Amino acid sequence: MILCLEDFEGAARRRLPRPIYAYFSGGVETNASLADNRRAFSEWGFVPRTLVDVSKRSTSTTLFGETYAAPFGIAPMGLSALATYRGDVVLATGAAKAGIPMIMSGTSLVRLEDVAQAAPKSWFQAYLPGAPERILALVDRIATAGFGTLVLTVDVAVLSSRENNVRAGFSTPLRPSLRLAWDGICAPSWTFGCFLRAIVRDGMPHFENSFAERGAPILSGSVLRDFVARDHLNWSHVELIRKRWKGRLVIKGILSKEDALLSREHGADGVIVSNHGGRQLDGAVSPLRVLPEIAAAVGGSMPVMMDSGIRRGTDVLKALALGADFVFVGRPFLYAAVVEGEAGVVRAADMLATEMSAGMGLLGITSLDELGPHMLRPLK
């Protein structure tokens, strides 16, 4: 029985091969940041008001001039099409039907042009290639496809230590082996409904959008994925992109108010406070813990968004009360797509919005603008 977002995970785990589930569910090293992303929400309690007419409450909000049904969207998740057939398209079209934005990941197995065509208001998230000419070529391709919002992820200077991937037998590209074959046999609905279906209909999936050109195949015994060096990248590369990119530019992976201020200084239109879902620096602070100081530093001059750890409508309300203008949710929407496809994405969005609406009613508010830190108290 699926009654909330977290219920989708158990159902998806039963359908996915062990290494595929491990890739999506895990963090890095000890999973300290992954766990703290949830813990941070439990450390705040609500102070509700009573006897308030909340019959006309609304979860709708406006971001970058667009009105959305709720103040949340779908965060970028790499390799979504490895979890469910054409996963990026499923997430994008489901989000469009639900009236929320979806951010397509740069480490995707579906061409960005296909997603832009299926859901034109989707956003695109990019990791910077190492060389300026490759950066500009990718930016031009994204613009030509018709995306209006570019999300630049900046917390990946070096590769993280995802030990859980190694232990589960996951790699990119996947290496053919008896162990991998057995994992596929143990998950027949995924093998036939996702992986083999993709090969038969579309050919071997490749990394399609890391660069302007096509990347490595997802399954290979010899081909290596192009992990370009990013440890030299700096704010001058953001300036380069800002001069070339005419749409909205959002910087994702911000955890300090200093970097939020630098983002604004270098022409960003918004920031996403994020620790990459606990998948980069283990021990990095939960975004919710630094959200108030970042909102105080740049809030009002640009939208302050956040992701990582949100599972309930009350989590969304807490984030908004602490200064977020908008939030993004990742894994639960992908699990919903694994279980029920596009309908699952719409259902997950409705669940989260319904929880939000109930929370607003019990808090005694009718508009998201009424939320603020005065409605919260620390529990520790």
Summary of the structure (lengths in Angstrom):
residues: 380
radius of gyration: 20.1
end to end distance: 33.7
largest distance: 66.7
contacts: 1316
relative contact order: 0.21
helix: 47%
strand: 14%
